């Protein structure tokens, strides 16, 4: 349950950062769609970073030297 709450808090925080960094006002036409596109790109970047990090960790030499 705690992991789910932390995950939801991170999503909300990320959404608020997207809104504030791009000066989006939701009552203006087109801004909700722009937010949706930016949010999806943000999520894609998170998964890309996780994939890259995992790949780099797997390339490390974990055996004793």
N, C-alpha and C positions, 0 to 999 in steps of 0.2 A: 504494500500500500504506500509506503514511504517513497519507493522508487517512482511510482506513478505520479505522486504529488510533486516530486522534484522535476520529473519530465514535463508535467503540465506548467509548472512555474517557469521553467526554461523557455517553453514555447510562448508563454505570455510575455515574458521579458523580451524575447527576441522580436515578437510582434510590436511591442511598444517602441523598441529601438528602431525598427524599420519605419514606423509611423513618424517618429520624431526626427530621424536623420533625413528623411525625404520630404518633410513638411507636408504630410498628407492630411487633408481635411476631408472626412468621409461624406459630408453633405455636398461637396462639389462633384459634378458629373465626371466620371472616369477614374476618380481616385480609388474607389473600392477595387476596380479591376486592376489598376496599377499596383495596389497593395498585394493582391492575390498573386500577380506575376512575381513581384519582389520576394514574397514569402516562399513561393515554390522554389525560386532560385536559391534562397537562403538554405532551405532544407536540402536541396541537391548538393550545395557546397559542403554542408555538414557531412553528408554521406560520402562525398568525394574525399574529404579530409580523413574520415575514419578508414576508408579503403586504403588510402595512401599510407596512413600510419600503420595499419595492420600489415601491409606489404613490406614496409621498412622493418618492422619488428621481426617478421619471419625471415628476412634476409640476414639478420644478425647471427653471428657465430655464438651459439649458446653452449657449446661444448667446453670442457675444461681445457685450459691452455697448458 
